[in-house]
Amino acid sequence: MLESVLDSFSFLLSWRFLAIGYGVLTLRYVVIAGGAALVFYGWRRERRIESKIQSRWPRRSDYRREIGYSMLTFVVFLIVGIGLLRGPFGGYTHFYGEIAEYGWPWFIGVPSAA
């Protein structure tokens, strides 16, 4: 029993899937979170001091810790995502590879409904 479960997760050892998935998650994080950090903590920083909840600004160690936890979270999301698409539970999920297969209303509507 355990061997069959481990065999079905053997795709996780594929460096290609891990590298591409981790790269995509990291890129999204840098663009979205990095952009928000630049807007709220970099650009016109002195004007935002009145609207802050905490009086002190984050130290470099605070940024490093938060980025480290985010990178660790990527590993969890990556394993769950790949597991849902290609793992032993892959038969319970459906991945629509081509938008033209069902059209744009379906592509936008299904995730919205879920």
C-alpha positions in Angstrom: 0.0 0.0 0.0 2.7 2.5 1.0 4.8 1.6 -2.0 2.0 2.4 -4.4 1.4 5.8 -2.8 5.2 6.6 -2.9 5.3 5.5 -6.6 2.5 7.8 -7.5 4.4 10.7 -5.9 7.6 9.9 -7.8 6.9 12.8 -10.2 7.8 15.1 -7.3 11.4 14.0 -7.8 11.4 15.6 -11.2 13.5 18.7 -11.0 11.8 20.2 -14.0 8.4 20.3 -12.4 9.8 21.7 -9.2 12.0 24.3 -10.8 9.3 25.6 -13.2 6.6 25.7 -10.5 8.9 27.3 -7.9 10.0 29.8 -10.5 6.5 30.8 -11.4 5.5 31.2 -7.8 8.6 33.2 -7.0 8.0 35.5 -10.0 4.4 36.1 -9.0 5.5 36.9 -5.5 8.2 39.3 -6.6 5.9 41.2 -8.9 2.8 41.4 -6.6 4.3 41.5 -3.1 7.4 43.4 -4.2 5.3 46.0 -6.0 3.1 46.4 -3.0 6.2 46.8 -0.7 7.6 49.4 -3.0 4.4 51.4 -3.1 3.6 51.2 0.7 7.1 51.1 2.2 9.4 52.7 -0.4 7.6 55.4 -2.3 6.7 58.5 -0.3 7.4 56.6 2.9 7.4 59.7 5.2 3.8 60.5 4.2 2.5 57.1 5.3 3.8 57.2 8.9 0.4 58.6 10.2 -1.6 55.7 8.6 0.6 52.9 10.0 -0.8 50.6 12.7 2.7 49.9 14.2 4.8 52.9 15.0 8.2 51.4 14.0 9.2 50.4 10.5 10.3 46.8 9.8 14.0 45.9 10.2 16.0 44.0 7.6 15.6 40.9 9.8 11.8 41.2 9.6 11.9 41.4 5.8 14.3 38.3 5.6 12.1 36.3 8.0 8.9 37.1 6.0 10.5 36.4 2.7 11.9 33.1 4.1 8.4 32.0 5.3 7.0 32.9 1.9 9.5 30.7 0.1 8.7 27.9 2.5 5.0 28.4 1.7 5.8 28.1 -2.0 7.1 24.6 -1.4 3.8 23.6 0.2 1.7 25.2 -2.6 3.9 23.6 -5.2 3.6 20.1 -3.7 -0.2 20.4 -3.3 -0.7 21.8 -6.8 1.5 19.2 -8.5 -0.2 16.5 -6.4 -3.6 17.6 -7.5 -2.7 17.6 -11.2 -0.4 14.6 -11.4 -0.5 12.6 -8.2 -2.8 9.8 -7.0 -5.7 12.3 -6.7 -5.1 13.5 -10.3 -8.2 11.7 -11.5 -10.4 13.8 -9.3 -9.4 17.1 -10.8 -9.7 18.3 -14.3 -7.2 20.7 -16.0 -8.4 22.6 -19.0 -5.3 23.1 -21.1 -6.8 25.0 -24.0 -9.2 27.9 -23.5 -10.7 27.3 -26.9 -11.9 23.9 -25.7 -14.8 25.5 -23.8 -14.4 29.3 -24.5 -13.6 32.4 -22.5 -17.0 32.4 -20.5 -16.2 29.0 -19.2 -12.6 29.9 -18.4 -13.7 32.9 -16.3 -16.9 31.5 -14.9 -15.8 28.2 -13.5 -13.1 29.5 -11.2 -15.4 32.3 -10.1 -18.2 29.8 -9.3 -15.8 27.6 -7.3 
